[in-house]
Amino acid sequence: MKFLKVIFIILGIVLILGAFYGVAMLGPGGKMEDDYVYVDPDADARAILMESESLEAEFEKAAAVSQNVPDEAIEKLKKAIALQEIYISKSRTMDRTPAERLMKLQVRLNDVEAMPFAEKLASVEASAIKFEEAGEFDKALEAFREAFDLQSKINNDFPQSSYKDIRKLVRFDREVKMLQARPLYMESMEHEDAANKALEDKDWTKARVELEKTIEILVRLNSLYPTSVYTDFARMQKLDVELESLKSTELQLKIENFEKKAAELESKGEFLAASEAYSDAEETQRSLNKLFPKSRHASEEKLSDFNRKKEDTYSWKFAKEILNQEEQMESALLKGEVRDAVGISGNLIRKVEQFKSDFPRSQIIPSDMVLRLRYINYMSKDIAKIQKMVLEDLRDINGVKMLKHEVSQELFKLVMQENPSRNSESAGNPVDSVTFDDATRFCTRLSWILAKDVSLPSKKVFADAIGELRYVNLDELSWNNMNSGGKTHAVGSKKPNDKGFYDLLGNVAEYVISDNSDDRFALTMGGSAQTSTDEMLDLAVVQVDSRQRNRMVGFRIVVGDKSDKK
């Protein structure tokens, strides 16, 4: 019994092992002979290669006879490919040539198999373009869809073919989507044209309805066909603005009426009523901005402007009182009644500060008034002296008055409370080492003291003041490089010219008004104590750095009444 049991166990094991072997031979790991090629196991690699090459030559011979290659020839090419694969497996070579030949054969096979589809594709594409050009868009859509399907098949089924073209597939897809989107686009244009016509007829209700329909269609168009050429988000934004502008028309008309009413009341001197009208305009503008932010009529700038005008008109009564007292102060300064002017300025400081606190957005009172009043109070002891130093030394030229000499260090220090000059051995020397900004700030402060307009001279005024230089002895009129010792001298220490002006040439080069919009540069004329007389005769206008501090650069001033045009 024991012996039979052992026999049965051994037989069972053999049957199980046999079953596993059979499964293994039928599975992926088993050796599978190609359906259309048999290779003698004993054949060497060279013979296999020669057979593959022979089959390839037979194929090419058949392909050369007819563009439509017969199936028998195609089978030979497939067999040549299979043999090339076996050759590569058997030869175990490191040379890339066999692999390159295999790739060439596979591409050739893909090209031959794909050619009928490619020829049909070319015909379908030509028809699609022709339909589109003729305006037969439905037929063009169907043709481009068929072209897309054909190109997809070529790309997927024959990936090594030269007919594979991803860009063409993308183009066909774009054409299909464009033609699908076109009806919606045309519908949107019809509604937009209707809206524009309604706007011309001032039929606001119809215009609004048509714009809403246009935008609704565009939303669908942009959502369904986001890559279509008809997708236009800029157009959508523009139409949104138009629609919101239409919706806000009623409020905008109210704003215009309030603004017109306010301007009329203001012109009549009814400032409180005008302030109320500006307040109504401001509130309505605020509502419009909040409800219709995309509207062309929405404007934070207009809101701010209405607020300012509201403050200006409401504060006019208080501002008028301040402005009247300012006129009295300037009148006192013009008459040389310094004590009265200082007294008025002291009283005005408190009123202006209170006004600025109560009405911070009002622009009726000049922004620099407090600074100007404080300066006049601070300079009260020196105002009379400064006025005398300037007014007695002015000379007429071209309808304005110009200082007959350069601004001295003494005058500059009195007005500015500082002296930047490097050659400061004498207070009578011209101020030097001043920037263009220093000169213009001096003019501003001096205008406060004189209650007149003060500025730098123009190029023309400066040149006209110099006048004719023929037969003129420049050594008598100017401090130049031959007689100055290379440094500046007291203003007015040379002879005046025939118009009564000193040192227009030499001593220090002088700033003049620049017509250059670039504030990095300034202009000077006249030359300095280091300039030759030959150069002075050229009357050159020299461009310099406006921030420079040059010990050979200073300035003089022009004074005119506030009503004068300099």
C-alpha positions, 0 to 999 in steps of 0.5 A: 500500500505504501508503495502504491501511495508513493507511485500516485504522489510521483504521478501527481507531481509530474502532471502538475509540472507538465501543466505549468510547462504547458502554460508557460509555453503558451504565455508571453514568455513562450517563444512565438513564431511570426505568422508570416516568416519562418527562420531556420534555427540554424541559419546565421545572421548574415543569411537572415540579413541578406534575405531581408535586403532581398525582400526590401529590393523586391518591394522597392521594385514593385513600388517604383512601377505603381504608386498604388503598391500591391498587397503582395509587395507590402507583405514582402516589406513586412517580412523584411522588417521581421527578418531585420528584427531577428537579425539584430537579435542574433547578431548582438552587434554594437553598431547602430546601422542595423537599428537605423535600417530597421527604423527606415523600413518601419517608416517606409511601411508607415508611409505606404500604409498611410498614403491612401489616407493622406491623399484623401485628406489632401482632397478633403482639406482642399474642399473644406477651404473652397467651401469656406471661401465660398461662404458655404460654412456648413459644408466647410464645417463637415469637411474640416471635421472629416479632415480632423478625423483622417489626420487623427487616424494617420497620427495614431495608426501610423506614428512613424509616417512622414504624414503624421502632423500634430500642427495640422491636427491642431489647425483642423481642430481650430477651424472646426471650433471657429466654424462651430462658433461662427453662428453665435458670433454672427448672432452677437454682431446682429444684436450689437448692431441693433444696440448701436442703432438704438443708441443713435435713435436715443432709444435707451431701453432697446439699446440696453436690451440688445446689449444684454442679449449680446453679452449673454451670447458672448458669455456662451461663445467664450465658454463653449469655444474658448480657443476660437478666433471669435473669443474676444474678452476685450470686446466683452469688457467694452460691452460691459462698460457700455451696458453699465454706462447705459444703466447709469444714464439716469443718475448721470443726467441728475449729476449734470443737472446738479452741477449746472445748477451749482455753477449758476448759483455760484456765478450769482454769488449764492455760495451756500445754495451752490454748496448744497447743489455740489453736495447733491452732485457728490452724493449722486456720483457716489451712488453711481460709482458704487452701483455701476463701477464699470460705467464710463461715468463712474469717477473717483476724480469727479467725486473728489472734485465735487467735494472740493467745490462743495467746500470751496463754495461753503467756505467762500464767505470766510475765505473772502474775508481772509483774501481781503485782509491779504490784499490789505497786507500786500498794499501796506508792503507796496507802500512801505508800511511795514508795521501795518503789514506785519500786524495784519499778517500776525492776525491772519495766521490764526484765521488761515490755520483755522480755515485750513483745519475747518476746510482742508480740501478747499483751494480758495486759500493758497496752500503757501499762505501760512508759510508766507505769513509766518515768514513776513512776521519773522522778517519784520525787522529786515523788510524795510532794509531789503525793500530799500536794497532792491527797489533803489537798484532796479533798472528798466529793461523790456517793460520790466525792472531788473536788478542793476547788479548781481544779488550780493551775499548780503542781500541773499543772507538777509532774505534766506538767512544763510550764505552758501558762498565759498568766496565769502571774504566780502558781503558785497561780493556776488552770492556764489555756489547757489543751485538753481533751486536756491535762486528760485526760492530766493525769488519766491521769498523776495516776492513775499517781501516786495508784494511783487512778482520776482523771477530770474531774467529770461535769455532775451531780457539778459541779452538785451540788457547787455546791448551792443558790444562793438567798440566796448572795452570789456576790461572796464566793464567786466571781471574776466580771466585777465583782471580778476585774479581768478576770483569774484569781486564786489558787485558794481565795482566795475563800470556800468554799461550804457544801460546802467547795468553792472557785471552782466559779463564776468564776475559770476555766470548768472542763471536765466529762465530755462525753456527746457522741461528737464529740471536736471539742467539749468542755463547760465549766461554772461561768463565769470571771472575765469572767462576770457573776453573773447568767450564773453563776446559770444554771449553763449548760453551754457547748460549746467547741472541745476543742482551744482554748487559752482563758486563761479555761478550766481544770479540777478533778479527781475521784478514786476507788478503782479499784473505784469507779464514777464 
